[in-house]
Amino acid sequence: MRVVLLSFFLMIVISGYSQKDSNLVFLNVIKADTLNKQELGGFYNHFPQSFERFYEYYGDSGSPLYYLGRSHVQIYRKCSSVVDSITYITNLINIGIEGRWDADAVSWMQKLIKDEFIARNDLFCSELIKYKEEEIVSFFMFYMDKVRFKKSDFPKELNVLQVDHLDLYNYALSAKQRLLTIYK
């Protein structure tokens, strides 16, 4: 019943909006993390699929969903139980590409990406290697980015890439070098 009412409400509210606007309306309504599988699927379908859109929605205090950022990242984590694993990981990679560290929602999303990378390393690597070199380096730059990046900063969990994914390890090293250039 709750799904039907929510769907009906959303149909009425978003009928005159663009896709971007309808996503914002939908995501603004979702405030509780007690969603059933169907609602989680709807949430996932409206969630940003790029860093640019993620930042636009949640990035700073002027963003329309800024104050929902933490809870939405937590809800997004739960989407892994209802969305195909490859689709879920691919979207995390897409959000990481062109990303840059920032506080609040961005740092929570960065932490989610790190947690999922560690937990699903093989799947992450098998999908990440399908991207262009620049996109992979960009992803690793976001993965490692932080307030005061320094020469000694290289996440231990990336060392495992030397064994089975040397190409990805080298891209991660390139990302580190770029970050060092930025944070001189």
N, C-alpha and C positions, 0 to 999 in steps of 0.2 A: 504494500500500500504506500509506504514511504517513497519508494522508487517512482511509482506512478504519479504521485503528487509532485515530487521534485521534477520529474520529466515534464509534466504538464505546465508547471510554473515556469520552467526554463524555456519551453516552447513559446509561451506567450511573451516572456520578457525579451528573448533574443531574436524574435522574428524579424526585426528591422535592423539588426546589427550586422557588421562585417564579421568574417571568421575570427579575426583578432579580438574584436569587441565581444563576440559571443563567448570566446574562451575566457575572457576576463570576467564576464558576468557569471559564467558557470563556476569558475574557480573562486569567486568572491562568495558564492553561496555555500561552498563546501568549507565548513569550519570545524567540523568534528572529525575525529579519527576513528569513529566507530562505523565505518562504512562496510556494507556487504560487498560480495564479489562483483556484482553488477555495477554498483556505485564506484568501486575502485577502478573498474574498467573505464567508466565514463570519465573519472578524474584523470586517469592516465591519458586518454584521448585528447583531453583539453590542456594538458600540461605542456609548457614550452618545450620545443625540440631543438633549440639552439641556445647558445650562451647569450646572444644578443637579445632574444625574446625573454629568456629567464631574467636577465638583468633589467630589462624594461618593466617586467611585472613586479620583481621583488628587490631590485638592486639597491635602492636608497630610500630614504624616508619620504621622498616625493613620488615613489612608485605606487601604483594603485593597490598592490597586494603586499606591500612591504611588511605590514604587521602580521600577516599570515604566513610569512616565509618559513619560519621554523616548523610550524605544524604541517605545512604543505610538503616540505622536504621529508618529514616523518611519514606522512601519508604516501608520498611517492615511493618510499622504501617498501611499503607494504604492497605496492603494485607488482612487485616481483613475484608475488604468489598467484597473480591472475593473468599475467602477461607472459608470452613466450620469452624464454630466457635470452635468446639472441636479440629479439626486439628491444627488450629492456636494457641490455648491455649496450647495444648500438645507440640507443637514445642517450645513455650516460656519456658515451664517447662524444656524441654530437654536441652535448651541452658543454663538455670540456674543451672542445676545439674553439679557439679564439677567446677562451676564458682568461680572466685575470683575477687575482685575489682581491677580495674586498671583505668587509665585515658582514656579520649577520647572515642572511640567507645564502649569499655566495659562499661563505666559509662553511656553512652547513652542507651545501651541495658538494663542495670540494671534499668534505669529510665523507659523505656518502659514497662519492666516486672512489675514494681511497679504500674505504671499507669493502666495497664490492670488488675492487681490483684485487685486493688481498684474498678475499673469500672465493673469488671465481677467476683466478689468475689465468688458467688455461683458456677459458672461454673468452675472457677479455683480450688475451693476446691473439687468439685465432680471428677475432673480429677486427682488432686494431690494425693488424698487418694488412688488411684489405684497403686501408686508406692511403692517400698520397703521403709522401714523406713530410711535406710541410704541415699537413693536418696532424700527423703523428707527433711531430716535434711540438706543435702548438698544444696538443693534448697534454703532453708531458710537462710543458711549461706551466699550464694551469695546475696540473697535479702537484708540482713542486713549489709553486709560487707562494710567497708569504710576505709578511711585513718587512722583514730585514733578511733577505736571502744572502747567504755568504758562501764562500768557497767550499767550506766543509759540509754544506747542506746537500745531501743526496740520500733520499729515503732508502733505508736498508732493504726494504721489500723489493726494490728495483734491482738489486744485485742478483736476484734469482734469475733474471732475464739472461744473464751471461751464459747460462747452461743451455737452455732450449730456444732462446729467442735473441740471439746476439744482435741481429739487425735492430730489434726494438731497444735493446740496451744501448746501442750506439746512438739511436735517435734520442733516447733519454739523456745521454751525455751531451748531445748537441743542444738539447733544451736547457740543460744546466749552464752551458757556456753562454747561451743567449741571455739567460737570467742574470748571470754575473755581469754581462755587458750593460744590461739595463740598470742594475743596482750598484754600479760603481760609485 
